[in-house]
Amino acid sequence: MRVKIESTGGFAGDQVMVAMYDTDDLPGHDADRIREAVDALAAAKESGEPGEIGADLPAYRVTIGDVDGDQRVFEVEGAHPDALDEPLTVLLRGPSEPEEPPEGTPPGKPPSPSGL
């Protein structure tokens, strides 16, 4: 399964690729983490709880594509439901288990593509 994450929106309306990887190229544990995050993202999006909408809000477009060409696209806009935080964080950080965050870092919030 291929995963591509783009940062979209914001004041400039730019699209920036944040991450791209393929679970077929990953060790089993890392691939399982990504699959679980994709499943959790899909479940949270199916719940139908809308995020804040606005063209100038930062957002992520997560494209999941299988080898056979089928693709699912998830849009995560602005202030999104809390259920999306953990799977989005896993997908943004990538396949490897992250090190412990520095003290004082709020848990569960996705990293910013700008580093802020």
C-alpha positions as CSV (number, residue, x, y, z in Angstrom):
1,M,0.0,0.0,0.0
2,R,1.4,3.4,-1.0
3,V,0.9,6.4,1.2
4,K,1.3,10.0,0.1
5,I,0.6,12.9,2.4
6,E,0.4,16.5,1.1
7,S,0.0,19.7,3.1
8,T,-2.6,21.9,1.4
9,G,-4.3,25.2,2.1
10,G,-3.0,27.9,4.3
11,F,-2.8,31.5,3.2
12,A,-0.7,30.8,0.1
13,G,-2.8,27.8,-1.0
14,D,0.3,25.8,-1.7
15,Q,0.5,22.0,-1.9
16,V,3.6,20.4,-0.4
17,M,4.4,16.7,-0.2
18,V,5.1,15.9,3.4
19,A,5.6,12.2,3.3
20,M,5.5,9.2,0.8
21,Y,6.2,5.6,1.5
22,D,5.1,2.1,0.5
23,T,4.3,-0.6,3.1
24,D,5.6,-3.3,0.8
25,D,9.1,-1.8,1.3
26,L,8.8,-1.7,5.1
27,P,9.6,-4.2,7.9
28,G,6.4,-6.0,9.2
29,H,6.0,-4.0,12.4
30,D,6.4,-0.7,10.6
31,A,4.0,-1.7,7.8
32,D,1.4,-2.8,10.4
33,R,1.6,0.6,12.2
34,I,0.9,2.4,8.9
35,R,-2.0,0.0,8.0
36,E,-3.5,0.5,11.5
37,A,-3.3,4.2,11.2
38,V,-4.9,4.2,7.7
39,D,-7.8,2.0,9.1
40,A,-8.2,4.4,12.1
41,L,-8.2,7.4,9.7
42,A,-10.8,5.8,7.5
43,A,-13.0,4.9,10.6
44,A,-12.7,8.4,11.9
45,K,-13.6,10.0,8.6
46,E,-16.6,7.7,8.2
47,S,-18.0,8.9,11.5
48,G,-18.9,12.0,9.6
49,E,-17.8,14.6,12.2
50,P,-16.8,17.6,10.1
51,G,-13.7,19.6,10.6
52,E,-13.5,23.4,10.4
53,I,-13.8,24.6,6.8
54,G,-12.0,27.5,5.2
55,A,-9.8,27.9,2.2
56,D,-7.0,29.6,4.2
57,L,-6.9,26.8,6.9
58,P,-4.0,24.3,6.7
59,A,-5.1,20.8,5.7
60,Y,-3.7,17.5,4.8
61,R,-4.6,15.3,1.8
62,V,-3.7,11.6,2.5
63,T,-3.8,9.4,-0.6
64,I,-3.7,5.7,-0.1
65,G,-3.0,3.8,-3.3
66,D,-2.7,0.0,-3.8
67,V,-0.5,-1.6,-6.4
68,D,-3.6,-2.4,-8.5
69,G,-4.3,1.4,-8.9
70,D,-7.3,1.7,-6.5
71,Q,-6.9,4.9,-4.4
72,R,-8.6,6.4,-1.4
73,V,-8.2,10.0,-0.6
74,F,-8.8,11.5,2.8
75,E,-9.0,15.3,3.4
76,V,-8.2,16.5,6.9
77,E,-9.0,20.2,7.2
78,G,-8.1,22.8,9.8
79,A,-9.4,22.1,13.3
80,H,-10.3,18.4,12.8
81,P,-12.0,15.9,15.1
82,D,-9.8,14.6,17.9
83,A,-10.2,11.0,16.6
84,L,-8.0,12.0,13.6
85,D,-5.0,13.2,15.7
86,E,-3.4,9.8,16.4
87,P,-3.6,8.2,13.0
88,L,-2.6,11.5,11.3
89,T,0.4,11.8,13.6
90,V,1.5,8.2,12.8
91,L,1.2,8.8,9.1
92,L,3.0,12.2,9.2
93,R,5.9,10.8,11.3
94,G,6.3,7.9,9.0
95,P,6.7,4.2,9.4
96,S,9.4,4.0,12.1
97,E,8.4,4.1,15.8
98,P,9.3,7.7,16.9
99,E,11.5,8.5,19.8
100,E,9.9,10.0,22.9
101,P,9.0,13.7,22.3
102,P,10.9,16.3,24.2
103,E,9.4,17.3,27.6
104,G,6.7,19.9,27.3
105,T,5.5,18.8,23.9
106,P,1.7,18.3,23.9
107,P,0.8,14.7,23.1
108,G,-1.2,13.6,20.2
109,K,-1.0,16.7,18.0
110,P,0.3,16.1,14.4
111,P,3.6,17.8,13.6
112,S,3.5,20.9,11.6
113,P,5.0,20.7,8.1
114,S,6.5,24.1,8.7
115,G,8.3,22.9,11.8
116,L,6.5,25.5,14.0
